[in-house]
Amino acid sequence: MKKEYAYLLQGAVAAVTAWLSDRLGILFPVLCVLLGMMAIDYVTGMLASKAEALDHPGDSNYGWSSKKGAKGIIKKVGYMCVIAAAMVLDYVIFAVSGKLGVSVPTSAFFGLLVAVWYLLNELLSIIENAGRMGADVPEWL
């Protein structure tokens, strides 16, 4: 790839990232962390399935399957749809309250709440996957 194209791509990614950060505010870093944790959860889920398959050779109930993987991806897309719906609700509340002359101190409440909820869910799933891989997970987790 030519240097000019690399610079153009970097500039475009930086511009889109800056625009999203400006539009989403505090929700942007939370969504970035959530997307990262979704990827880690998916990978740890595959590794945990492989570890279980090694522990139970010949048992078709253990191991990675494309059906389970596809269901996991579909579930994560569903998460993003729910977050988008919560963001629309935030927008509607913010816009309507402005028209009614009511001051709302934030423009991202439900979207942030739902995103953090799913982030905590992904973190719990990563911990569960680590336990399935044989890692010692503290009881209190």
Solvent accessible surface area in square Angstrom, and as a share of the most:
residue,aa,sasa,rsa
1,M,181,0.81
2,K,132,0.56
3,K,141,0.60
4,E,117,0.53
5,Y,128,0.49
6,A,33,0.25
7,Y,132,0.50
8,L,124,0.62
9,L,102,0.51
10,Q,117,0.52
11,G,40,0.39
12,A,49,0.38
13,V,89,0.51
14,A,61,0.47
15,A,62,0.48
16,V,88,0.50
17,T,59,0.35
18,A,63,0.49
19,W,155,0.55
20,L,62,0.31
21,S,47,0.30
22,D,109,0.57
23,R,157,0.57
24,L,38,0.19
25,G,39,0.38
26,I,108,0.55
27,L,3,0.02
28,F,33,0.14
29,P,64,0.40
30,V,25,0.15
31,L,22,0.11
32,C,60,0.36
33,V,74,0.43
34,L,0,0.00
35,L,93,0.46
36,G,31,0.30
37,M,42,0.19
38,M,12,0.05
39,A,60,0.46
40,I,80,0.40
41,D,13,0.07
42,Y,60,0.23
43,V,74,0.42
44,T,18,0.11
45,G,19,0.18
46,M,66,0.29
47,L,94,0.47
48,A,0,0.00
49,S,11,0.07
50,K,115,0.49
51,A,25,0.19
52,E,36,0.16
53,A,30,0.23
54,L,125,0.62
55,D,103,0.53
56,H,75,0.33
57,P,111,0.70
58,G,93,0.89
59,D,56,0.29
60,S,113,0.73
61,N,116,0.59
62,Y,81,0.31
63,G,13,0.13
64,W,118,0.42
65,S,42,0.27
66,S,79,0.51
67,K,152,0.64
68,K,114,0.48
69,G,6,0.06
70,A,47,0.36
71,K,131,0.55
72,G,20,0.19
73,I,87,0.44
74,I,121,0.61
75,K,109,0.46
76,K,21,0.09
77,V,86,0.49
78,G,30,0.29
79,Y,22,0.08
80,M,57,0.26
81,C,81,0.48
82,V,68,0.39
83,I,3,0.01
84,A,49,0.38
85,A,62,0.48
86,A,10,0.08
87,M,54,0.24
88,V,91,0.52
89,L,82,0.41
90,D,9,0.05
91,Y,149,0.57
92,V,70,0.40
93,I,69,0.35
94,F,96,0.40
95,A,37,0.29
96,V,76,0.44
97,S,12,0.08
98,G,53,0.51
99,K,179,0.76
100,L,131,0.65
101,G,69,0.66
102,V,86,0.50
103,S,105,0.68
104,V,43,0.24
105,P,136,0.85
106,T,59,0.34
107,S,66,0.42
108,A,19,0.15
109,F,111,0.46
110,F,70,0.29
111,G,0,0.00
112,L,45,0.22
113,L,103,0.51
114,V,33,0.19
115,A,0,0.00
116,V,57,0.32
117,W,174,0.61
118,Y,33,0.12
119,L,25,0.12
120,L,104,0.52
121,N,56,0.29
122,E,2,0.01
123,L,69,0.34
124,L,85,0.42
125,S,29,0.19
126,I,31,0.16
127,I,47,0.24
128,E,99,0.44
129,N,8,0.04
130,A,26,0.20
131,G,35,0.34
132,R,95,0.35
133,M,70,0.31
134,G,63,0.60
135,A,54,0.42
136,D,146,0.76
137,V,50,0.29
138,P,61,0.38
139,E,174,0.78
140,W,207,0.72
141,L,90,0.45
